[in-house]
């Protein structure tokens, strides 16, 4: 993993809720704000998804299909997995909570990377389990250290790939070796929220991991590349044994009919997904090049954001950007006080951000 950065000082792992920016924070019209804080799709949602969502509104006086059969059928066909391997959730974060409820609890523990999605620790702690953050290697998941951190009472290991908030990526061979060494009673939750942003030569098929290792669960979301963040819909793929546990405790009607319809439309619109990928590739190149020219260190990312280091000027930079109606994500709650996470926007948004950073007064 390439890092354009100095080493980060050790900091205690902190658990806080996400601190998102919005137009309310800067007392401005929301339409004028450039939101680069929550890794949303700057292109919006697929026209097909929007059309199917609008059509579903007419049926919203009725309860949605509690089993989500039509959506599960679409996912099953795409990934060639049985219907009873699928669990739907209100975003993949809902799946994480189901996992914690089903497999964690008092007397148990969960292992995850120190710089990884805060929802892992939150879900574990809410269940009454112990949260075990593991030091990172080059800002990514240190798989050997994670294996060493597994205890007799560990029942879940969380790994995001690509990782959030750092954007680092693990090759399929690394994950396969890790799973083979992981005790069989420990469930590996492989969070692939940013999978659609990976290039073809990097993207691996995680379904064989599930087929060959019943203690693997893969989560996906429609919030990122598919642009359905506000509709709250995600899913998991796991063997029937694991899925049955999740569905026993899953609340009925946890995913609305509108969200289900939009997700089906999003899966059908492969052209839009390709446009999203292409736009992200261009935006990633634009932002990376701009940061290099400004000599701003950053972690090379495989997602739709970049983690950039501003050191002691981090708070000044954040205020400067807010003053120009640009909202990025503070990651101090991850113990990354010297860094800001910047989502990839459209070309004009990224250029305005870089233009603002060219101002010398924050240095």
C-alpha positions, 0 to 999 in steps of 0.5 A, a space after each residue: 500500500 502506497 502512502 504519501 505521508 509521515 507516520 501517524 502518532 499513536 492515539 487512543 481509539 475513540 467511539 463517537 457518532 459520525 459528525 457530518 457537515 451540512 448547510 445548517 452548520 454554515 448557515 447557508 442555502 443547502 443548494 450552494 453547499 458542496 458536500 464532500 463529507 459522506 462519500 455520496 454519489 455526486 451523480 445522484 441515483 440511476 434514472 431507472 432506480 428513480 423511475 421504479 422508486 416513484 412507481 413504488 410510492 403509489 403502493 406505499 399505503 401497503 406494507 412492503 414485502 417483508 422477505 424482499 423476494 423481488 430484490 433478493 431474486 435480482 441479487 441472487 441472479 447477479 451473484 449466483 447465490 441461493 435466495 436463502 443466503 441473502 439478508 436485507 437491511 436498512 443500509 449495511 449498517 443495519 446488517 452490522 447491528 443484526 450480526 452484533 445482536 446474533 453473534 455478540 453480547 456480554 462475555 464475547 468480543 469483536 476484533 477490528 482495525 483501529 482505523 476502520 468504520 466506527 459502526 463496528 465498535 458501536 455495534 459491538 459495544 451496544 451488544 454488551 461485547 468487548 470491542 478490540 481495536 487492532 493497530 493498523 499497518 500502513 493505515 490498513 488492516 494488519 491481518 496478522 495482528 488481527 489474528 493475534 488479537 483473536 481471543 477464545 471469546 472472540 466471535 466476530 471479526 470486522 474487515 472493510 475492504 476497501 477500508 473506511 476511512 483510509 481507502 486501503 485495500 486487501 488483495 483476495 489472496 491475503 483475505 483467503 489466507 486470513 480466513 483459512 487461519 481464522 478459528 472456525 467459530 469466529 464469523 468474518 464480516 467482510 464489509 464491501 461497501 466500496 466494492 463497485 469503485 474497484 478496478 476490474 483488475 483489483 476486484 475479486 469475487 468474494 462469493 467463493 469465500 462464502 462458499 468455502 468458508 461458512 464463517 464468512 459473511 459479506 455485506 454490500 450497500 446501495 448507499 455508495 456507488 448506487 446513490 441510494 444513501 437516503 433510502 437506506 438499503 443494503 444486504 448480506 451474503 452468507 450461508 443459510 446457517 448464518 442467514 437464518 440467525 439474522 432473519 430470526 431477529 430482523 425486524 419485519 418490514 425493515 426495508 421499505 417498498 420504495 427502497 426495494 424498488 429503487 435497488 432493483 432499478 439500480 441493479 438493472 442500470 449497469 450503464 449508470 454504474 459504469 458512468 459512476 465508476 468512470 466519474 470516480 476514476 477521473 475525480 480521484 485522479 484530479 484530486 490526487 494530482 491536485 493534492 500532490 501539487 500542493 504537497 499535501 500528504 494523503 493515503 492512496 485510496 481505492 474507494 470514492 474518497 481520499 484521506 489527506 493530512 493537514 497536521 496542526 493546520 487541520 482545524 484551520 483548513 476545515 474552517 476555511 473550507 466551510 467558509 467557502 461552502 465546502 464540507 469535508 469529513 473530520 476524522 478526529 473521532 477515529 483518532 486521526 486528528 491531523 487528517 480530513 476525509 474528502 469525498 470525490 465530487 464532480 469536476 467543478 466541486 473538486 476544482 473549487 476545493 483545490 482552488 480554496 486549498 491553494 490559498 496560502 493563509 492556512 499554511 
